[in-house]
Amino acid sequence: METVGGLSEEHINAVVKASAQRARVTTVVFDVGGVLANDGLPSAGAETIFRTLDMDVNPETVKRACRTFWDEVKVGNISSEAFYRGVLEKLGHDPERWHEFHTLHMDQFGGLVGERTKQILTLLRRIKSSGYQVGVISNHVTSWLEDIFTRSGYDAVFGAAVLSAESDVSACARLSPLVVVSDAAQCGKPNPKIYKYFLDALRTHTGSTQSDEELAASCVFVDNKKANVDAATALGFGGVHYFAMEQTEADLEALLSTAGVCLDPEDES
């Protein structure tokens, strides 16, 4: 293999490709559950939640009940209240206690706490200060996401307002254009529609005239589920598969670098 200055042609081509990728990335898009916050429906902490509610329920039964209603609430077919009421009723408990259930769920699910939150916030701020936009594509419920953002401080990075299920694309863009929630989009990952919904919001926000393919190529998407990353990369996004429960913020920074996101050094002052 030919070499230039002691470097192989393969190595040079890889460096050129990486440089070109860095030059075109403008936006880093995050999942929430499993990336910015704890991952899981109430079933993930069912034993603690239902013990607190003084309810005797098998965790596997809770998991099945939650999954049934999650598939509806995450795409806006039912309200958050209907989710909690439905789960309690299916488990044979008083649906009027839905608010207690919701509060305990948010306490358990409301974000990576303490130092983890500080570390992620620091990384998010570095991403922004390095010149990148940040956004969200999440299978979530808007009111739950608002709670997580408030508890964690992420509202200072992504903006306090997130898309509401009652809003259309143009209204959503005026509120928080780069935060897309599945109950607002009425479809969830890995459905290609939700990624295109984000691209529409990005186009409106930036005034871009680029095609979906060109806009997608300027984005890197981070998710803890490989199927969701694969769906994004199939549309032209850069992809990062990252799970906060098992990996560190340093791991995430390294993965972002590989995907073409080059961050400025940390400010030591």
Phi, psi and omega in degrees: 000136182292149178234152175233116181060030179087356180258138180288156177300322179299317180295317180298315180299322180294319179294317179297317180296317180295320179296318179296321180294317179299322184293331186263343181285126179237342190222132176248124188244130185246143160286166177256290182298120180093351178238301179261342183217171177301145181262133172142144170283176178306336180299332182296330178238032188302318184300314180293313182300310186282336172293319179297323179280359182059044179240134181263103184222137176289128182305323180293324177294320177298316181302315180294318180295316180297319182298319180303311184277335176299318181300335178271315185289328185290341177250016173079014179284333175225162180278168175301316179300317180296326176301306184294319178298316182297317180297312181299316181295319180295331179272001177082024180242168186292114181293344179292348179269018185300325183293322176297316179300313180301314182299315179294322178298314180296324177297322182279325192256357195286005174140166172285120190264166173063227186298326180300316179298315180300319181294318179293318178299319178299316180294318179299318179294323177296320178300314180292317181291341176277002173102005181264149168277153175238146180214180182223137164232112188224135167284101189201178174249129188307313182295326177293318181295320177301319179297315179298314180299319181292315181295321188271340186090003180294340179297335178288339181263314185265351185098141186291327183271133173242169185295138177261152183294341182272354187267152172267180186300315183295319178294320179299321182296327179287332182279300182202085195297333186253018173243108183247123182246141188297329180290333175283317180286343182059032171198155184235162173299144007267022177301126181303337184300323184288329176290322178290327175300317177296316181298322175298317179295320179295319180296316179296318183294320186264346185073020183291148173252011182289156175288168176303319183295319180291319178294316180300323181294343179268002184243145170242129184249131182246126180211153179273352179250123185299323181299324179288323176294317180298321179296322179292314182294331177296337178266356177110356175294152163286152185230140175228123177263112187217134179235111188297335181288342183238347183235161184260173177294328176297321176299317181297317179299319179295319179294321178296320179300317178298328181275001176103011178260106184258111185266147173293153178302153177295143177280116184276352183286000000 
